[in-house]
């Protein structure tokens, strides 16, 4: 594997986090009289910054978003953050990469404190050199995936893009990587789809965690 440093998205790449996130969104929408009984319809909120999703799918104003995000966090911080599970086989992949001398990092759109809690909850700390996330929900320095990736690179003094690759499930992961001149392995077992990843121009696309190491060899 030529790449030395591998950045992983969290939700939809390392952990299956749909239940906690969608239930938190469901509660936020209910405050505004919007009833969404099918949680699968809210999986579009997983991955991108929450402000973008509330605005895109429900046309929320900044004021509505501020209220919605408070309700979201009330549920998510206490309950929803742990309503998730590791994808089958992902820990084996992390172990294989580390045993092959790779240095692993988390680059998540989730606020950094929350990302660290999830990694610790599943006992994954020893696999990762650094866990990086957003510094807020909207309009902050690290509210985009591109900014988070740049932050992880800067904090770890990584400047050679030829040594770094991103792994993620949504177009935001691919586009954020491209903005930082990095290749990206798109994964289909998360919350994105083939068309989304192809349109964003993922370098390689895989269907299961087990295919990630081989995909990294193709970069």
N, C-alpha and C positions, 0 to 999 in steps of 0.2 A: 504494500500500500504506500504510494508516494506521499500522500498527505500526512503531515505530522500532527496537525491540530484540527480536531473535529468539533464543530459547534452543533449542538442539538437544540431544537425547539422542545418545549415541554408538553403542553396540551396537544394531544393528537399525534404525538411522536414518541414520547416516553410514557405518558400516562393517558389512559382513557378517562377523560374528565367530564364527559357530557352531562351526567346526572346533576352534579353540584352546580355547574355553570348555568345550565338551562333552567333549573328550579329557581335560581337566584334571579335570572332574567324574567321568568314567569311572574314572580312576585312583584318585580319592579313595574312590569306592564300592567298588572292588575290594579295598581295604585291609580292608573290613568283610565281605568275602565276597559282595558284591553284584555280580553279573555283568550288565552291560548292553551288549550287542553293537551295538545299533542306536543310533547317536549322535543320530538325529532325536528319539528319545524323551527326550533330555536337553536339548532346546532350550528347555524350560520354565524352565531355569535362567538364560537370557539375559535380562537386564533387571532383574528384581527383586533385592533384596539376597540374597546367597547363603544367609545363615542362614535366611531365610524359606523358601527353596526346599528346603533339606536337611530342615528341620523339616516342611514341608507334605507333601512327596512321599515321604520316607523316615523320618519321625518321629524324627529324630536328637535326642538330648539335647544340652545345651550342651557337655558333655565330648566327645561324639562329634564334634560340629561343630568343636571346637577342633583335634582331630586331623585331620579331613577338610580343613579350610581350610589347614593347613600343607602337606598333600600336594598340594592344589590349587595353591597358590602355588609350590611347588617346580617344578612343570611349567610353569605359566602364565607365571611371571616370566622363565624362560629360553627357552622355545620358543613356548608357546601365544599369547602376547600379539601375536605377529606372524603368526600363522596366520589372517589375515583379509584382506579386500580392500574397497576403496571400492565402494559401490553405483554401478552405471552411471548416469551423469547427475548424480550428487549434486554433484560439483565445479562443474559448469556452473550448478547452482542457487545454490550459495554465491557464485559470481562474479556472477551476475545480481543477487542481493540486495545485495551490497556495492556494485555499480555503481549501484544505485538508492538508495544512501544509508543502507542498513540496517546496524546494528551487530549482529554475531553473537557468540554465547556458547555454550560447551558446558556442559551441566548433566547430569552422568552419575552413575549409582550406582556406577560403577567407581571405585576409589581414585584420587585426583587425580593422583598421580605416574604411574600407569599410563595414565590418560586423556591426559595431556600427551605421553607417549611415543608413543602411537598417532597423535595429531594431527601430531606432528613427523615420525614415520615416513612419513606420506603427504604431507608437504609442505604441510599446511593451515594452518600457523601464521599466515600473513598474512591469512587470512580472519577470524580470531577475535580479538576484543578481550580475551577472558578464557576460560580453560579451568578449569572447576570440577568437582570430584568429591567422593566420600565421603572421610571422614577415618579410616575403619576399616571392619571387616566387620560388627560388631554392637554395639549399645549405646553407640555414640559419638554425638557431637553431630550429625554429618552422615551417619548410617547409613540415612536414608530419602530418597526423591526429593524430598519436600516440603522437607526440611531443606536439601538441596543447592540447590534453586531459591532458597530464602530467602537462603542464603549468597551465591549469585551476585548476587542483587539487592543485598544489603547491601554486598558488597565493591566493587560498581560504582556505589553511591549511586543506585540506581534505586528510586524510590518510587511512581511513577505507573503503576499496573497497566494503565491504558488504553493505554499505549505498549508493552506487553510481551506476547509470545505464546510458547508452548512448542510444540515439534514432537517427537513421539515415537511409538513403536510399541507400547507396552504400557500396560495400565491404570494402572500405577504412575506413568507420565508424566502421564496425564490427571488422576488423583486428586491428584498432587503439585501440578500447576498449579492445580487448583480450590481446593486448600487455601490457596494463595497468591493466590486471586482472579484467576487468569489464564486466558484461553482457551487451548485446546490443539488443534492439528492432529494428528489420529491418522493414522499411515501404515500401509498394509496390506502393503507389500513387505517388512516386517521380520518379527518373530517373534510378533506378536499376531494377532488376527483380528477380523472385523467385529463379532461378538457381544460380545467383550471390550471393544472400544473404545466400542461403543454403550452397553453397560451402565455403563461408567465416565462416560458422557456427554461424549465428545469433541465439541468444537464443530463441527469439520468433519473428514471422513474422506476420504483420498485413496489412490489405488492405486499411484502412481508418484512418484518424486522430481520429475519435470517438472511435476506438478500442485501442488506446494507453494506457489510464488509466487502463483498465482491463488487458492488457498485462503486465504492470508494476507490477500488483498484482501477476503475475505468477512467477516472478523472485525470 
